Amino acid sequence: RSGVNPSTGSGFAAAKYVNSPETPIFNKSKLLYGYWASKNFIREAKSVFLVEGQMDFLMSWQAGVKHAVATSGTALTPDHLRVLRRLTDELVLSFDTDEAGWQAGERAIDLAEANDFSVKVVMFEKFKDPAEAAENDPENLKKAITHAEPAMQFYFKKYLPQGAIGGDKREEIRSLRAVLGKIKNITSPVEQNFWLKKLATHTRLNERVLGEEAEKLKAHQS
């Protein structure tokens, strides 16, 4: 992305706070980069597009995605979510496609789900992150955000890509329990029940059996 000046005409200084230290004024666990520019757009869209880096925010903004914000060199925190809750309860999340990005993204999903957000996930087929997508194909970026899938559907595909469970494979059982743990993490019992039914269809397992497995999982964790 050399030669690109994403701050041109945007009113933002590119990557200004990437390596800035924590101070009483600049608290990365509470501040969201671009929030003041985007907050009205977030309120209007009833959704926020959350990205990892300031460059991702700047490039997305210039591509026309105005309901975006970025964390500033830190993982998503409950303080960030409290700020966003004032505007919306829908979080559309994008993360880098490397291993570190996957892990950070999953932690962010779980934290937001536990704080009663509706979470969707954006995946790019050809690009590493939103900044790269915005630079090379802005319309693809917008389309991907529009077609973001519910986080739980993302987990189904990640942990149980084959769908049906054979019943005698320990690895499949571990994957199933991972997804059940994600469902138990959801705040709303109504949503939990919805995704349990979806999981039963996806795996071709009895919903009652899945419920029993989830309760067993809960007992082991307590």
C-alpha positions as CSV (number, residue, x, y, z in Angstrom):
1,R,0.0,0.0,0.0
2,S,3.0,2.3,-0.5
3,G,2.4,5.6,-2.2
4,V,-1.2,5.8,-0.9
5,N,-2.0,8.7,1.4
6,P,-5.3,7.7,3.1
7,S,-5.5,10.9,5.1
8,T,-5.8,13.1,2.0
9,G,-9.1,14.9,2.2
10,S,-10.3,12.9,5.2
11,G,-9.2,15.1,8.0
12,F,-7.3,12.2,9.6
13,A,-3.5,11.7,10.0
14,A,-2.6,8.3,8.8
15,A,-1.7,5.8,11.5
16,K,-1.2,8.6,14.0
17,Y,-1.6,6.5,17.1
18,V,-0.4,3.1,16.1
19,N,2.6,3.1,18.5
20,S,1.4,5.7,20.9
21,P,1.8,4.7,24.6
22,E,-1.1,4.6,27.0
23,T,-1.7,7.9,28.9
24,P,-4.5,9.2,31.1
25,I,-5.8,11.1,28.0
26,F,-5.1,8.5,25.3
27,N,-6.5,5.2,26.7
28,K,-6.5,2.6,23.9
29,S,-8.9,0.3,25.8
30,K,-11.6,3.0,25.7
31,L,-11.0,5.0,22.5
32,L,-12.2,4.0,19.1
33,Y,-10.4,5.5,16.1
34,G,-12.8,7.4,13.8
35,Y,-15.7,7.4,16.3
36,W,-16.5,11.0,16.2
37,A,-16.5,11.1,12.4
38,S,-18.6,7.9,12.1
39,K,-21.0,8.1,15.0
40,N,-23.9,9.6,13.1
41,F,-23.4,7.2,10.2
42,I,-23.4,4.3,12.7
43,R,-26.6,5.5,14.3
44,E,-28.3,5.9,10.9
45,A,-27.1,2.4,9.7
46,K,-28.0,0.9,13.1
47,S,-24.8,-1.1,12.7
48,V,-21.0,-0.5,13.1
49,F,-18.2,-1.9,11.0
50,L,-15.4,-2.7,13.3
51,V,-11.8,-3.1,11.9
52,E,-8.5,-3.8,13.6
53,G,-6.3,-1.0,12.4
54,Q,-6.4,2.7,11.7
55,M,-5.3,2.1,8.1
56,D,-8.3,-0.3,7.7
57,F,-10.6,2.5,9.0
58,L,-9.1,5.2,6.8
59,M,-9.2,3.2,3.6
60,S,-12.7,1.9,4.3
61,W,-13.9,5.5,5.0
62,Q,-12.5,6.7,1.7
63,A,-14.2,3.8,-0.1
64,G,-17.5,5.1,1.2
65,V,-18.0,2.9,4.3
66,K,-18.8,5.6,6.8
67,H,-20.1,3.5,9.7
68,A,-16.7,2.2,10.5
69,V,-14.4,2.5,13.5
70,A,-11.2,0.9,14.5
71,T,-9.5,-0.2,17.7
72,S,-6.2,1.6,18.3
73,G,-3.5,-1.0,18.7
74,T,-5.4,-3.1,21.3
75,A,-8.0,-5.9,21.4
76,L,-11.7,-5.1,21.6
77,T,-12.7,-4.3,25.2
78,P,-15.9,-4.0,27.3
79,D,-15.2,-0.3,27.3
80,H,-15.3,-0.2,23.5
81,L,-18.5,-2.0,23.5
82,R,-20.1,0.3,26.0
83,V,-19.3,3.2,23.8
84,L,-20.8,1.5,20.7
85,R,-23.9,0.4,22.6
86,R,-25.0,4.1,22.7
87,L,-25.4,3.9,19.0
88,T,-26.2,0.3,18.0
89,D,-26.3,-3.3,19.1
90,E,-25.1,-4.7,15.7
91,L,-21.4,-5.3,15.2
92,V,-20.0,-6.2,11.8
93,L,-16.5,-7.5,12.4
94,S,-13.5,-7.9,10.1
95,F,-10.2,-9.4,11.0
96,D,-6.9,-10.3,9.2
97,T,-6.9,-13.8,7.6
98,D,-3.6,-14.9,9.4
99,E,-3.6,-17.0,12.6
100,A,-3.2,-14.0,14.9
101,G,-6.1,-12.3,13.1
102,W,-8.3,-15.4,13.5
103,Q,-7.6,-15.6,17.2
104,A,-8.2,-11.9,17.8
105,G,-11.4,-12.0,15.7
106,E,-12.8,-15.0,17.7
107,R,-12.1,-13.3,21.0
108,A,-13.9,-10.1,19.7
109,I,-16.9,-12.2,18.6
110,D,-17.2,-14.0,21.9
111,L,-16.8,-10.8,23.9
112,A,-19.5,-9.0,21.9
113,E,-21.9,-11.9,22.0
114,A,-21.5,-12.1,25.8
115,N,-22.4,-8.4,25.9
116,D,-25.6,-8.9,24.0
117,F,-24.5,-7.6,20.6
118,S,-25.7,-9.1,17.4
119,V,-22.4,-10.0,15.6
120,K,-21.7,-10.6,11.9
121,V,-18.5,-11.5,10.2
122,V,-17.0,-10.1,7.0
123,M,-14.7,-12.4,5.0
124,F,-12.7,-11.4,1.9
125,E,-12.0,-14.1,-0.6
126,K,-9.1,-12.3,-2.4
127,F,-7.8,-9.7,0.1
128,K,-6.1,-9.9,3.5
129,D,-7.9,-7.1,5.2
130,P,-10.4,-4.2,4.6
131,A,-7.6,-1.7,3.7
132,E,-6.5,-4.0,0.9
133,A,-10.0,-4.6,-0.3
134,A,-10.8,-0.9,-0.2
135,E,-7.7,0.0,-2.2
136,N,-8.2,-2.7,-4.9
137,D,-12.0,-3.2,-5.1
138,P,-14.1,-0.7,-3.1
139,E,-17.3,-2.2,-4.4
140,N,-16.3,-5.6,-3.2
141,L,-15.7,-4.2,0.2
142,K,-19.2,-2.7,0.3
143,K,-20.7,-5.9,-1.0
144,A,-18.9,-8.1,1.6
145,I,-20.1,-5.9,4.4
146,T,-23.7,-6.0,3.1
147,H,-23.5,-9.8,2.9
148,A,-21.8,-10.3,6.3
149,E,-22.9,-13.6,7.9
150,P,-24.0,-14.1,11.5
151,A,-21.1,-15.0,13.7
152,M,-22.6,-18.3,14.7
153,Q,-22.9,-19.3,11.1
154,F,-19.3,-18.5,10.7
155,Y,-18.5,-20.8,13.6
156,F,-20.5,-23.6,12.1
157,K,-18.4,-23.4,8.9
158,K,-15.1,-23.0,10.9
159,Y,-15.6,-25.9,13.4
160,L,-18.0,-28.2,11.6
161,P,-17.4,-27.7,7.8
162,Q,-18.7,-31.2,7.0
163,G,-22.0,-30.6,8.8
164,A,-23.2,-34.1,9.9
165,I,-21.5,-35.7,12.9
166,G,-20.5,-39.3,12.6
167,G,-20.8,-39.9,16.3
168,D,-17.6,-41.9,16.7
169,K,-14.9,-39.4,16.0
170,R,-13.5,-37.6,19.0
171,E,-12.2,-34.7,16.9
172,E,-15.8,-34.0,15.7
173,I,-17.1,-34.2,19.2
174,R,-14.5,-31.6,20.3
175,S,-15.5,-29.4,17.5
176,L,-19.2,-29.8,18.3
177,R,-18.5,-28.9,21.9
178,A,-16.6,-25.8,20.8
179,V,-19.6,-24.6,18.9
180,L,-22.0,-25.4,21.8
181,G,-19.7,-23.3,24.0
182,K,-20.1,-20.4,21.6
183,I,-23.9,-20.8,21.7
184,K,-23.9,-20.9,25.5
185,N,-21.9,-17.7,25.4
186,I,-24.8,-15.8,23.8
187,T,-26.6,-13.6,26.2
188,S,-30.2,-14.1,25.0
189,P,-31.8,-17.5,25.7
190,V,-34.1,-16.9,22.7
191,E,-31.0,-16.6,20.4
192,Q,-29.4,-19.6,22.1
193,N,-32.5,-21.7,21.3
194,F,-32.5,-20.4,17.7
195,W,-28.9,-21.4,17.1
196,L,-29.3,-24.7,18.8
197,K,-32.1,-25.5,16.3
198,K,-29.8,-24.4,13.5
199,L,-27.0,-26.5,14.8
200,A,-29.3,-29.6,15.0
201,T,-30.2,-29.0,11.3
202,H,-26.5,-28.4,10.3
203,T,-25.2,-31.6,12.1
204,R,-28.3,-33.7,11.6
205,L,-28.4,-34.4,15.4
206,N,-31.4,-34.4,17.7
207,E,-31.9,-31.0,19.3
208,R,-32.6,-32.6,22.7
209,V,-29.3,-34.4,22.5
210,L,-27.4,-31.2,21.7
211,G,-29.1,-29.5,24.6
212,E,-27.9,-32.3,26.9
213,E,-24.4,-32.1,25.5
214,A,-24.5,-28.3,26.1
215,E,-25.6,-28.8,29.7
216,K,-22.8,-31.4,30.2
217,L,-20.3,-29.0,28.8
218,K,-21.6,-26.3,31.2
219,A,-21.2,-28.6,34.2
220,H,-17.6,-29.5,33.2
221,Q,-16.8,-25.8,32.9
222,S,-18.3,-24.8,36.3
